[in-house]
Amino acid sequence: MRSTAIWALVASVALFSATHAVSIASQQLRGVVSDVCEHFLQISDYAAGHCNISDFNTMDSKCVESFELFYETPSLLLDCEKHAEAQNAKVKMLTFIDIYSRWQQHHTCELFHAKEKKAAVSCGGADVHRIWQEEAWPLYCDEIFELYKANRKEIDASCERTQYSDAFWEAYADYIALPICKTYYERVRDTVSHDCDTNVHTPPCNRMFSWYLRYQAQIERECLEVQGAKPFYKGFYAWKHSRGRQGGQMATYLAPVRVLLVSLAIQWSTCFAEFVYYDFNGTTGLILNGDAATSSCIHIARNDYSDRAGADDVREASIEMIQHQRLERVMTETVETEDHSTSARIAVETARVGHRDAFVKSLEERCAVRLRLTASQPRQISSVWYSEQLPVLQGFETRFTFQISDQSKRCYEVKDENFGTRHYRSCTVHGGDGFAFVIHSNPSKTAAVGYRDAKTQSQMGYEGIQNSLAIEFDTWHNGETPDTFYDHVAIYSNGADGNSLLESARLSTTALQDIADGRIHAVKIRYYNELKYEYVSYFSGTASLTTFIKDVSEGRRVGTLVVFADDGIDKDVPLLAIPINLAVALRLTSDQAYVGFTASTGNSWQKHDILGWYYCTQPPCLDQYGTEMTFAFDYNQQSMVSTASHQNNLYPIYIYPDSTPWVKKQTYFATTQRVGLIS
């Protein structure tokens, strides 16, 4: 093949590109396409005999040049193969495509970055970002954006950002956008030129923000984020809040700040501490102890922004084999992480008492960042606390979602001592220990973590934490205590002393609940500083609870602690409910305590993941639109931070893990309150 064949193909493709967006005679267009396919056949013929796939680094330069051209316009050249009439021509083209596919796998990022640079200049950027207003995109832009759209997951996971990434994303966002999104991008990009991030009440800014307010819900649901979003939202929320203070027609949107405004009228310094983490792309405000980490479900090297990022992603684990001597038989005991290769056989062939019917392995694809309290490793213990003490005695609501996966498998094999004959084998997939939501005022503050000893192991990480109350989600039966055999939820407190799993510290009955079945579960915990008679029929308790059922003073009377899970949240049917006065159970300074999670594993293990979490002190908990907060199971779709900084690592422009304060859906409840994702 002579180089002229390649350049002839380049010229043909260029001619096709020039005629792509204009109306020309169909006969002329067919002639152009015919020339493209003829030159492509010549290149395919050459590639079959000269493009050596054994060493991609020393490949013929003409082959490389051909592959790069194919990379730019794959759909056009694929049509040549599809419509080739001669079988010989079709075979040659398919051979070329096969060689190209193998070569392309080795050069994905190199190829993409070259096209990204060209697209950033030709299809995007500050001067040409309105190119979408034309009737049709230039063929090159159409090809590269379609290629990125089809391979976005692979490219984002494998390729680093470059100086052209922002401009490329701007153009790509325009390319795939709905009409309303394109208008929204125009408004966002005009923010700086109109000074709408600071002078929010000028006529252009008023029109811009009024339009956005009208279509806000649709935009947040359907549009991607772009680079100018930060100043835009800074201006928008300042504009909205100032209108709210002036009254007018903004009353509908004042619900998130209503409680705060009343409080400020009484005492300016009062500030309700509330936060929300739809996911954990940003961990500002959280303290991680012990084996706690964050996880993207799979390990991404460049996401190792701290020693804890991805530290608990490992799946494989085992402990040393134990051998037991029993008369003339020898029993060996092995424990390892279940790899799911024999799961179906265990249930019908070797299952023993305690085997789970439902369990899953952790995700093997990228996910919104989650808190991983423990890995699938033996003998781990952890705690995660919000960094500041929060009001609890006047009432609060917290909600979180969690998932447990990658459980350990314990097998016993019994053989004849002398002859080695195997008598039987039995296995159980069942991990431990569980986790707990904990309220405490321990002297260790945010460094608090339970202790472990050889006998009790670690008891879900809250064993020994003084002045604490724990709502445990227990997945392991402890034979040394009157523990329930099945997954269950219970409430424990030992007052000012160290907490314990002993019967003397249990305050409620145990409620059976699927916890470690691999599903995503939602939990809502509500404390009222008064008796709620609608929940009296659900009350339960032990003798230990009676110590905490008494009034202290006016405003410190017996309250109600209620725990909901899954369907019970919407149906208002509690899993557990107890009468309790937290002012008696806990000795708190200024009525405040630390809140967070603990977890542990022992000689059986599993991953304990918290996927999202919020806490508010003035229920009902409202978002910035005045609607009640919920945690649906599409938590990662609700989080604009997830969309912005995690679901793809290249785009948009917010660098992982982002905690900037003006990205959408980060400001909740009131403008002056502390928010978990704001640094």
C-alpha positions as CSV (number, residue, x, y, z in Angstrom):
1,M,0.0,0.0,0.0
2,R,1.3,3.5,-0.9
3,S,0.8,6.4,1.4
4,T,-1.3,7.9,-1.3
5,A,-4.1,5.4,-0.4
6,I,-4.3,6.8,3.1
7,W,-4.3,10.4,2.0
8,A,-6.9,9.6,-0.6
9,L,-9.0,8.2,2.1
10,V,-8.4,11.3,4.2
11,A,-9.4,13.5,1.3
12,S,-12.5,11.4,0.7
13,V,-13.5,11.5,4.4
14,A,-12.9,15.3,4.5
15,L,-15.1,15.7,1.4
16,F,-17.8,13.7,3.1
17,S,-17.5,15.8,6.2
18,A,-17.9,19.0,4.2
19,T,-21.1,17.7,2.5
20,H,-22.5,16.1,5.6
21,A,-24.2,19.1,7.0
22,V,-25.5,20.6,3.8
23,S,-28.1,19.6,1.2
24,I,-26.5,18.0,-1.9
25,A,-27.7,15.7,-4.7
26,S,-28.0,12.1,-3.5
27,Q,-26.0,10.9,-6.6
28,Q,-23.1,13.2,-5.7
29,L,-23.2,11.9,-2.1
30,R,-23.2,8.3,-3.2
31,G,-20.1,9.0,-5.3
32,V,-18.3,10.4,-2.3
33,V,-19.2,7.4,-0.2
34,S,-18.1,5.1,-3.0
35,D,-14.7,6.8,-3.1
36,V,-14.3,6.5,0.7
37,C,-15.1,2.7,0.6
38,E,-12.8,2.1,-2.3
39,H,-9.8,3.6,-0.5
40,F,-10.8,1.8,2.7
41,L,-10.7,-1.5,0.8
42,Q,-7.1,-0.7,-0.4
43,I,-6.0,0.0,3.2
44,S,-7.7,-3.2,4.4
45,D,-5.9,-5.2,1.8
46,Y,-2.6,-3.8,2.9
47,A,-3.3,-4.3,6.6
48,A,-4.1,-8.0,6.2
49,G,-0.5,-8.7,5.0
50,H,1.6,-6.0,6.8
51,C,0.1,-5.1,10.1
52,N,1.8,-7.4,12.6
53,I,-0.3,-7.7,15.8
54,S,2.4,-9.6,17.8
55,D,4.2,-6.3,18.6
56,F,2.0,-3.2,18.6
57,N,4.9,-0.9,19.5
58,T,6.9,-1.7,16.3
59,M,3.9,-1.8,14.0
60,D,4.2,-0.5,10.4
61,S,3.7,3.3,10.5
62,K,1.2,3.0,7.6
63,C,-0.9,0.6,9.8
64,V,-0.8,3.0,12.7
65,E,-1.8,5.9,10.4
66,S,-4.7,3.8,9.1
67,F,-5.9,2.8,12.5
68,E,-5.8,6.5,13.7
69,L,-8.0,7.5,10.8
70,F,-10.4,4.6,11.5
71,Y,-10.6,5.8,15.1
72,E,-11.8,9.2,14.0
73,T,-14.5,8.0,11.7
74,P,-15.5,4.5,12.7
75,S,-19.2,4.6,11.8
76,L,-18.6,5.8,8.2
77,L,-16.0,3.1,7.5
78,L,-18.0,0.4,9.2
79,D,-20.8,1.2,6.8
80,C,-18.4,0.3,4.0
81,E,-18.1,-3.2,5.3
82,K,-21.8,-3.5,6.0
83,H,-22.7,-2.6,2.4
84,A,-19.8,-4.3,0.6
85,E,-21.2,-6.5,-2.2
86,A,-18.1,-8.7,-2.9
87,Q,-17.5,-11.3,-0.2
88,N,-13.7,-10.9,-0.7
89,A,-14.0,-7.2,0.0
90,K,-16.1,-7.8,3.1
91,V,-13.5,-10.4,4.5
92,K,-10.6,-7.9,4.0
93,M,-12.5,-5.1,5.8
94,L,-13.5,-7.4,8.6
95,T,-9.8,-8.5,9.0
96,F,-8.8,-4.9,9.2
97,I,-11.4,-4.2,11.8
98,D,-10.3,-7.2,13.9
99,I,-6.6,-6.0,13.8
100,Y,-7.7,-2.5,14.6
101,S,-9.7,-3.6,17.6
102,R,-6.7,-5.4,19.2
103,W,-4.5,-2.4,18.5
104,Q,-7.0,0.0,19.8
105,Q,-7.2,-1.8,23.2
106,H,-3.6,-1.0,23.7
107,H,-3.9,2.6,22.8
108,T,-7.2,3.7,24.2
109,C,-6.0,6.6,26.2
110,E,-3.4,7.8,23.7
111,L,-6.0,7.8,21.0
112,F,-8.6,9.5,23.0
113,H,-6.4,12.2,24.3
114,A,-5.4,13.1,20.8
115,K,-9.0,13.4,19.7
116,E,-10.0,15.1,23.0
117,K,-7.5,17.9,22.2
118,K,-8.9,18.4,18.7
119,A,-12.5,18.3,19.8
120,A,-11.8,20.7,22.7
121,V,-10.6,23.2,20.1
122,S,-12.9,22.4,17.2
123,C,-16.1,21.5,19.0
124,G,-16.0,23.4,22.3
125,G,-14.3,26.1,24.3
126,A,-15.3,29.5,25.4
127,D,-15.5,31.0,21.8
128,V,-17.3,28.1,20.1
129,H,-19.4,26.5,22.7
130,R,-22.6,27.6,21.0
131,I,-21.8,25.4,18.0
132,W,-24.9,23.3,18.8
133,Q,-27.1,26.1,17.5
134,E,-26.1,25.0,14.0
135,E,-28.4,22.6,12.1
136,A,-25.9,19.8,12.3
137,W,-22.6,19.1,14.0
138,P,-19.5,18.8,11.9
139,L,-18.9,15.1,11.2
140,Y,-15.7,15.0,13.2
141,C,-17.4,16.3,16.4
142,D,-20.3,13.9,15.8
143,E,-17.9,11.0,15.5
144,I,-15.7,11.8,18.5
145,F,-18.7,12.5,20.8
146,E,-20.5,9.3,19.7
147,L,-17.3,7.4,20.3
148,Y,-16.9,8.8,23.8
149,K,-20.5,8.2,24.5
150,A,-20.2,4.5,23.6
151,N,-16.9,4.0,25.5
152,R,-17.4,6.5,28.3
153,K,-17.1,4.0,31.1
154,E,-13.9,2.4,29.8
155,I,-12.3,5.8,29.0
156,D,-13.2,7.4,32.3
157,A,-11.9,4.4,34.3
158,S,-8.6,4.1,32.4
159,C,-7.6,7.5,31.2
160,E,-6.1,10.5,33.1
161,R,-7.5,14.0,32.8
162,T,-5.6,16.5,30.6
163,Q,-5.6,20.3,30.1
164,Y,-8.3,19.8,27.4
165,S,-10.7,17.8,29.5
166,D,-12.8,20.7,30.7
167,A,-13.3,22.2,27.3
168,F,-14.1,18.7,25.9
169,W,-16.7,18.1,28.6
170,E,-18.3,21.4,27.9
171,A,-18.8,20.6,24.2
172,Y,-19.9,17.0,25.0
173,A,-22.5,18.3,27.5
174,D,-23.9,20.5,24.7
175,Y,-23.8,17.7,22.2
176,I,-26.0,15.3,24.2
177,A,-28.2,17.9,25.9
178,L,-31.9,18.4,25.6
179,P,-33.1,21.8,24.5
180,I,-33.8,23.0,28.0
181,C,-30.3,21.8,29.1
182,K,-28.7,23.8,26.3
183,T,-30.6,26.9,27.4
184,Y,-29.5,26.2,31.0
185,Y,-25.8,25.9,29.8
186,E,-26.2,29.3,28.2
187,R,-27.4,30.8,31.5
188,V,-24.6,29.2,33.5
189,R,-21.9,30.4,31.1
190,D,-23.4,34.0,31.1
191,T,-23.1,34.1,34.9
192,V,-19.6,35.6,35.1
193,S,-20.1,38.0,32.2
194,H,-23.2,39.5,33.9
195,D,-21.6,39.4,37.4
196,C,-24.5,37.3,38.5
197,D,-22.5,35.5,41.2
198,T,-22.2,38.8,43.1
199,N,-24.7,41.4,41.7
200,V,-27.7,39.1,41.8
201,H,-30.5,41.7,41.4
202,T,-29.6,43.2,38.1
203,P,-32.3,42.7,35.4
204,P,-30.3,40.0,33.4
205,C,-29.6,38.1,36.6
206,N,-33.2,38.3,37.8
207,R,-34.4,36.9,34.5
208,M,-31.7,34.2,34.6
209,F,-32.5,33.0,38.1
210,S,-36.3,33.3,37.7
211,W,-36.1,31.1,34.6
212,Y,-33.9,28.6,36.5
213,L,-36.3,28.5,39.4
214,R,-39.2,27.7,37.1
215,Y,-37.4,24.7,35.5
216,Q,-35.1,23.7,38.4
217,A,-36.6,20.3,39.0
218,Q,-36.4,19.2,35.4
219,I,-32.8,20.6,35.0
220,E,-31.5,18.7,38.0
221,R,-33.2,15.6,36.7
222,E,-32.0,15.7,33.1
223,C,-29.0,17.9,32.7
224,L,-25.3,17.4,33.2
225,E,-23.2,19.9,35.1
226,V,-20.8,22.3,33.5
227,Q,-17.8,24.3,34.5
228,G,-19.5,27.6,35.3
229,A,-21.9,25.9,37.8
230,K,-20.2,27.0,40.9
231,P,-20.6,30.8,40.5
232,F,-24.0,30.3,39.0
233,Y,-25.3,28.5,42.1
234,K,-23.6,30.9,44.4
235,G,-25.5,33.7,42.8
236,F,-28.8,31.7,42.5
237,Y,-29.0,30.8,46.2
238,A,-28.0,34.3,47.3
239,W,-30.7,35.6,45.0
240,K,-33.3,33.1,46.3
241,H,-32.5,33.7,50.0
242,S,-32.6,37.5,49.6
243,R,-36.0,37.2,47.9
244,G,-37.1,35.0,50.8
245,R,-36.2,37.5,53.4
246,Q,-38.1,40.2,51.4
247,G,-41.3,38.0,51.4
248,G,-43.0,38.3,48.1
249,Q,-43.9,35.0,46.3
250,M,-41.0,33.0,47.8
251,A,-43.0,31.6,50.8
252,T,-43.1,28.2,49.1
253,Y,-39.4,28.0,49.2
254,L,-38.9,29.2,52.8
255,A,-39.6,25.9,54.6
256,P,-35.9,24.9,55.0
257,V,-35.1,28.2,56.8
258,R,-38.3,28.7,58.7
259,V,-37.2,27.1,62.0
260,L,-33.8,28.9,61.8
261,L,-35.5,32.3,61.3
262,V,-37.6,31.9,64.3
263,S,-34.6,30.8,66.3
264,L,-32.6,33.8,65.1
265,A,-35.4,36.2,66.2
266,I,-34.9,34.8,69.7
267,Q,-31.1,34.4,69.8
268,W,-28.8,35.2,66.9
269,S,-26.2,32.7,68.0
270,T,-28.5,29.6,67.9
271,C,-27.6,27.3,65.0
272,F,-29.1,23.8,64.4
273,A,-26.5,21.3,63.5
274,E,-27.6,19.2,60.6
275,F,-25.9,17.5,57.7
276,V,-26.6,15.2,54.8
277,Y,-24.3,12.8,52.8
278,Y,-26.2,11.4,49.8
279,D,-23.0,9.5,49.3
280,F,-19.4,9.9,50.5
281,N,-17.6,11.5,47.6
282,G,-16.8,14.2,50.1
283,T,-16.1,13.2,53.7
284,T,-15.7,16.6,55.2
285,G,-16.9,16.5,58.8
286,L,-16.3,12.8,59.3
287,I,-13.6,11.1,61.5
288,L,-12.7,7.6,60.6
289,N,-11.0,5.3,63.2
290,G,-9.7,1.7,63.2
291,D,-10.3,-0.2,60.0
292,A,-12.9,2.3,58.6
293,A,-12.3,3.4,55.0
294,T,-14.0,4.7,51.9
295,S,-14.6,2.6,48.8
296,S,-15.5,3.1,45.2
297,C,-16.4,-0.6,45.0
298,I,-13.4,-1.2,42.8
299,H,-9.9,0.1,43.2
300,I,-8.9,3.1,41.1
301,A,-5.3,4.0,41.7
302,R,-5.6,7.7,41.1
303,N,-8.5,7.9,43.7
304,D,-6.1,7.0,46.5
305,Y,-6.4,10.5,47.9
306,S,-5.7,9.1,51.4
307,D,-4.5,5.8,53.0
308,R,-8.1,5.0,53.8
309,A,-9.5,5.3,50.2
310,G,-10.0,1.8,48.9
311,A,-8.2,0.2,51.8
312,D,-11.1,-2.2,52.5
313,D,-11.8,-3.2,48.9
314,V,-10.0,-6.6,49.2
315,R,-12.3,-9.6,48.9
316,E,-10.0,-12.6,49.6
317,A,-9.3,-13.7,53.1
318,S,-8.7,-16.8,55.1
319,I,-7.5,-17.9,58.5
320,E,-5.2,-20.7,59.4
321,M,-6.8,-24.2,59.2
322,I,-7.8,-25.7,62.5
323,Q,-7.6,-29.5,63.1
324,H,-9.8,-31.2,65.8
325,Q,-9.2,-34.8,67.0
326,R,-12.3,-36.8,67.7
327,L,-11.9,-40.5,68.6
328,E,-10.8,-42.2,65.4
329,R,-11.7,-39.3,63.2
330,V,-10.0,-36.0,62.4
331,M,-12.0,-32.9,61.6
332,T,-10.4,-29.9,59.8
333,E,-12.0,-26.4,59.9
334,T,-11.3,-23.8,57.2
335,V,-12.7,-20.3,56.9
336,E,-12.4,-18.1,53.8
337,T,-14.3,-15.5,51.9
338,E,-17.1,-17.1,49.8
339,D,-16.1,-16.8,46.1
340,H,-19.6,-17.7,44.9
341,S,-18.3,-20.4,42.6
342,T,-19.9,-23.1,44.8
343,S,-22.8,-21.2,46.3
344,A,-25.6,-23.2,44.7
345,R,-24.0,-26.5,45.6
346,I,-23.6,-25.5,49.3
347,A,-27.3,-25.0,49.7
348,V,-28.3,-28.5,48.4
349,E,-25.2,-30.6,49.3
350,T,-23.2,-29.4,52.3
351,A,-25.2,-26.7,54.1
352,R,-25.3,-26.9,57.9
353,V,-27.2,-25.0,60.5
354,G,-26.7,-21.3,60.2
355,H,-26.1,-21.2,56.4
356,R,-27.7,-18.2,54.7
357,D,-30.1,-18.6,51.9
358,A,-29.3,-15.1,50.6
359,F,-25.9,-13.4,50.3
360,V,-24.0,-11.5,47.6
361,K,-20.5,-10.5,46.7
362,S,-19.6,-6.8,46.6
363,L,-20.0,-4.8,43.4
364,E,-17.2,-5.3,40.8
365,E,-17.9,-2.0,39.1
366,R,-17.4,1.6,40.0
367,C,-20.0,3.0,42.5
368,A,-20.6,6.3,44.3
369,V,-18.2,6.4,47.2
370,R,-19.4,4.7,50.3
371,L,-18.2,4.3,53.9
372,R,-16.8,0.8,54.4
373,L,-16.8,0.2,58.1
374,T,-14.9,-3.1,57.7
375,A,-13.4,-5.1,54.9
376,S,-14.0,-8.8,54.3
377,Q,-11.2,-9.6,56.6
378,P,-11.0,-11.3,60.0
379,R,-10.8,-9.4,63.3
380,Q,-11.4,-5.8,62.3
381,I,-13.0,-3.0,64.3
382,S,-13.9,0.5,63.3
383,S,-15.8,3.7,64.2
384,V,-16.9,6.7,62.2
385,W,-18.1,9.9,63.9
386,Y,-19.4,13.2,62.8
387,S,-16.7,15.6,64.0
388,E,-18.9,17.9,66.1
389,Q,-21.3,17.2,68.9
390,L,-24.9,17.5,67.9
391,P,-28.1,18.3,69.9
392,V,-30.0,15.1,70.8
393,L,-32.2,15.7,73.9
394,Q,-34.7,18.0,72.2
395,G,-35.3,15.3,69.5
396,F,-33.7,14.3,66.3
397,E,-34.1,12.2,63.1
398,T,-31.4,10.3,61.3
399,R,-31.6,8.1,58.3
400,F,-29.1,6.0,56.5
401,T,-28.8,3.2,53.9
402,F,-26.5,0.2,54.2
403,Q,-25.4,-3.0,52.5
404,I,-23.5,-6.1,53.7
405,S,-21.7,-8.3,51.3
406,D,-18.7,-10.7,50.8
407,Q,-19.4,-13.0,53.7
408,S,-17.0,-15.7,55.0
409,K,-17.6,-19.4,54.4
410,R,-16.7,-22.0,57.2
411,C,-16.3,-25.6,56.2
412,Y,-15.8,-28.8,58.2
413,E,-14.3,-31.9,56.7
414,V,-14.2,-35.2,58.7
415,K,-11.9,-38.0,57.7
416,D,-10.8,-41.3,59.1
417,E,-7.7,-40.9,61.2
418,N,-5.8,-43.9,59.9
419,F,-7.0,-44.3,56.3
420,G,-7.9,-40.8,55.3
421,T,-11.4,-41.8,54.1
422,R,-13.6,-38.7,54.0
423,H,-16.8,-39.2,55.9
424,Y,-18.6,-36.0,55.2
425,R,-18.1,-32.3,54.5
426,S,-20.4,-29.4,55.6
427,C,-20.2,-25.7,55.0
428,T,-21.9,-22.5,56.1
429,V,-21.8,-19.1,54.5
430,H,-22.4,-16.7,57.4
431,G,-20.4,-13.5,58.1
432,G,-20.1,-11.4,61.2
433,D,-20.4,-9.4,63.4
434,G,-22.6,-6.5,62.4
435,F,-22.7,-2.8,63.0
436,A,-24.3,-0.2,65.2
437,F,-25.6,3.4,65.2
438,V,-24.1,5.0,68.4
439,I,-24.8,8.1,70.4
440,H,-22.1,8.9,73.0
441,S,-20.3,11.4,75.1
442,N,-17.2,9.3,75.8
443,P,-14.0,11.0,77.0
444,S,-12.3,9.8,73.8
445,K,-14.7,12.0,71.8
446,T,-14.2,11.3,68.0
447,A,-11.4,8.8,68.7
448,A,-13.8,6.5,70.5
449,V,-13.8,2.9,69.4
450,G,-14.8,-0.3,71.2
451,Y,-12.3,-2.7,72.7
452,R,-11.6,-6.3,71.7
453,D,-10.4,-9.2,73.8
454,A,-9.9,-12.9,73.1
455,K,-13.3,-13.9,74.7
456,T,-15.7,-11.3,73.5
457,Q,-14.0,-10.4,70.2
458,S,-15.2,-6.8,69.4
459,Q,-19.0,-6.9,69.7
460,M,-19.8,-4.7,66.7
461,G,-17.3,-2.0,67.8
462,Y,-19.2,-0.4,70.6
463,E,-18.2,-2.7,73.4
464,G,-16.7,-0.6,76.2
465,I,-17.7,2.9,74.9
466,Q,-18.7,4.8,78.0
467,N,-21.8,7.0,78.3
468,S,-23.3,5.6,75.1
469,L,-26.5,4.2,73.5
470,A,-26.2,1.8,70.6
471,I,-28.8,0.6,68.1
472,E,-27.2,-2.6,66.9
473,F,-27.7,-4.4,63.6
474,D,-26.5,-7.8,64.6
475,T,-25.7,-10.6,62.1
476,W,-23.9,-13.1,64.4
477,H,-25.2,-15.4,67.1
478,N,-23.1,-15.1,70.3
479,G,-23.6,-18.4,72.1
480,E,-22.1,-17.1,75.4
481,T,-25.0,-14.5,75.7
482,P,-28.8,-15.0,75.3
483,D,-28.5,-13.7,71.8
484,T,-31.0,-14.3,69.0
485,F,-29.9,-16.8,66.3
486,Y,-31.2,-14.7,63.4
487,D,-30.3,-11.3,62.1
488,H,-31.8,-8.8,64.5
489,V,-32.0,-5.2,65.7
490,A,-31.8,-4.2,69.4
491,I,-31.0,-1.2,71.6
492,Y,-28.2,-1.3,74.2
493,S,-27.0,1.1,76.9
494,N,-25.2,0.7,80.2
495,G,-25.7,4.3,81.2
496,A,-22.5,6.2,82.0
497,D,-20.5,2.9,82.2
498,G,-19.0,1.1,79.2
499,N,-21.6,-0.3,76.9
500,S,-21.9,-4.1,76.6
501,L,-23.8,-6.9,74.8
502,L,-24.6,-8.4,78.1
503,E,-28.3,-8.9,79.0
504,S,-27.9,-6.2,81.7
505,A,-27.3,-3.6,79.0
506,R,-30.1,-4.6,76.6
507,L,-33.0,-2.1,76.8
508,S,-35.4,-3.5,74.1
509,T,-36.5,-6.8,72.8
510,T,-34.8,-8.1,69.7
511,A,-36.6,-7.5,66.4
512,L,-35.9,-10.0,63.7
513,Q,-34.9,-8.3,60.4
514,D,-33.0,-9.3,57.3
515,I,-29.7,-7.4,57.5
516,A,-27.0,-9.3,55.7
517,D,-28.9,-10.6,52.7
518,G,-26.9,-8.3,50.3
519,R,-29.8,-5.9,49.6
520,I,-29.6,-2.2,50.2
521,H,-31.6,-1.5,53.3
522,A,-32.9,1.9,54.7
523,V,-33.1,2.7,58.4
524,K,-34.8,5.7,60.1
525,I,-34.2,6.5,63.8
526,R,-36.4,9.1,65.5
527,Y,-36.2,10.4,69.0
528,Y,-39.1,12.5,70.4
529,N,-38.6,14.4,73.7
530,E,-42.1,13.4,74.7
531,L,-44.2,10.2,74.8
532,K,-45.8,9.5,71.4
533,Y,-49.0,7.6,72.1
534,E,-49.4,6.5,68.5
535,Y,-46.3,4.2,69.1
536,V,-47.3,2.8,72.5
537,S,-48.7,-0.4,71.0
538,Y,-45.2,-1.0,69.6
539,F,-43.4,-0.4,72.9
540,S,-41.1,-3.2,74.3
541,G,-38.5,-3.2,77.0
542,T,-36.5,-5.1,79.5
543,A,-36.0,-4.7,83.2
544,S,-32.9,-2.6,82.5
545,L,-34.9,0.0,80.7
546,T,-36.9,0.9,83.8
547,T,-33.9,2.8,85.1
548,F,-34.2,5.3,82.3
549,I,-38.0,5.8,82.3
550,K,-38.4,8.8,84.5
551,D,-38.7,12.5,84.3
552,V,-35.8,14.8,85.3
553,S,-37.4,18.2,85.0
554,E,-39.6,20.3,82.8
555,G,-38.3,19.8,79.3
556,R,-36.4,16.6,80.4
557,R,-39.3,14.2,80.4
558,V,-39.6,10.7,79.2
559,G,-39.4,10.5,75.4
560,T,-39.8,8.0,72.7
561,L,-37.1,6.3,70.6
562,V,-38.3,4.7,67.4
563,V,-36.5,2.6,64.8
564,F,-37.9,2.0,61.4
565,A,-36.5,-0.1,58.5
566,D,-37.3,-0.5,54.8
567,D,-41.1,-0.6,54.1
568,G,-41.8,0.3,57.7
569,I,-40.5,3.8,57.1
570,D,-43.2,4.8,54.6
571,K,-45.9,2.7,56.4
572,D,-44.9,4.3,59.8
573,V,-44.6,0.9,61.4
574,P,-41.7,0.7,63.8
575,L,-39.3,-2.2,64.0
576,L,-38.6,-1.1,67.6
577,A,-40.0,1.5,69.9
578,I,-39.1,2.2,73.6
579,P,-40.0,4.8,76.1
580,I,-36.8,6.4,77.3
581,N,-35.4,9.7,78.7
582,L,-32.0,10.2,77.0
583,A,-31.3,12.9,79.6
584,V,-31.2,10.1,82.2
585,A,-29.5,7.4,80.1
586,L,-26.7,9.7,79.0
587,R,-24.8,12.4,80.8
588,L,-24.4,15.1,78.2
589,T,-22.8,18.5,78.2
590,S,-25.1,21.2,76.7
591,D,-27.5,18.4,75.7
592,Q,-25.1,17.4,72.9
593,A,-23.4,14.1,71.9
594,Y,-21.4,12.5,69.1
595,V,-23.2,10.4,66.6
596,G,-21.9,7.8,64.2
597,F,-21.3,4.1,63.4
598,T,-19.2,1.2,64.7
599,A,-18.6,-2.2,63.3
600,S,-16.5,-5.3,63.7
601,T,-15.6,-8.7,62.4
602,G,-14.2,-11.7,64.2
603,N,-13.3,-15.2,62.9
604,S,-16.2,-14.7,60.5
605,W,-16.4,-11.6,58.4
606,Q,-18.2,-9.4,55.9
607,K,-18.2,-5.9,54.4
608,H,-20.3,-3.4,56.3
609,D,-21.1,-0.4,54.0
610,I,-22.9,2.8,54.8
611,L,-24.2,4.3,51.5
612,G,-25.8,7.5,52.6
613,W,-26.6,9.4,55.9
614,Y,-28.4,12.5,57.2
615,Y,-29.1,13.9,60.6
616,C,-31.4,16.7,61.6
617,T,-32.5,18.2,64.9
618,Q,-35.8,19.8,63.9
619,P,-37.9,17.1,62.1
620,P,-39.5,17.0,59.7
621,C,-36.2,17.3,57.9
622,L,-36.6,19.5,54.8
623,D,-34.4,20.0,51.8
624,Q,-33.7,23.3,50.2
625,Y,-37.0,23.1,48.3
626,G,-39.2,22.7,51.3
627,T,-40.0,19.0,50.7
628,E,-39.4,16.3,53.3
629,M,-36.1,14.5,53.0
630,T,-36.1,10.8,51.9
631,F,-33.4,8.3,51.1
632,A,-34.7,6.3,48.1
633,F,-32.6,3.4,47.0
634,D,-31.4,5.5,44.0
635,Y,-29.3,7.5,46.5
636,N,-26.5,7.8,44.0
637,Q,-28.8,9.3,41.4
638,Q,-30.0,12.0,43.9
639,S,-26.5,13.2,44.6
640,M,-25.2,15.8,42.2
641,V,-21.8,15.3,43.8
642,S,-21.9,11.7,42.7
643,T,-22.7,12.8,39.2
644,A,-20.1,15.5,39.2
645,S,-17.1,13.9,40.8
646,H,-17.4,10.2,40.9
647,Q,-19.5,8.4,38.4
648,N,-16.9,9.4,35.9
649,N,-13.5,10.6,37.0
650,L,-12.6,12.6,33.9
651,Y,-15.7,14.7,33.7
652,P,-17.2,17.1,34.8
653,I,-14.6,19.4,36.2
654,Y,-14.9,18.7,40.0
655,I,-11.9,16.8,41.1
656,Y,-12.4,13.8,43.3
657,P,-13.2,13.9,46.2
658,D,-15.0,17.2,45.8
659,S,-16.5,19.2,48.7
660,T,-17.1,22.5,47.1
661,P,-20.1,24.3,48.7
662,W,-22.1,25.5,45.6
663,V,-22.6,22.3,43.6
664,K,-26.2,21.4,43.5
665,K,-27.9,19.5,46.3
666,Q,-25.4,20.2,49.0
667,T,-27.0,23.0,51.0
668,Y,-29.9,21.8,53.2
669,F,-32.2,23.1,55.8
670,A,-30.9,26.6,56.2
671,T,-28.2,28.9,54.7
672,T,-26.2,29.3,57.9
673,Q,-26.2,25.7,59.1
674,R,-23.3,23.3,59.1
675,V,-23.5,20.9,56.2
676,G,-21.5,17.7,55.9
677,L,-20.3,18.3,52.4
678,I,-19.2,21.9,52.9
679,S,-15.6,22.4,53.8
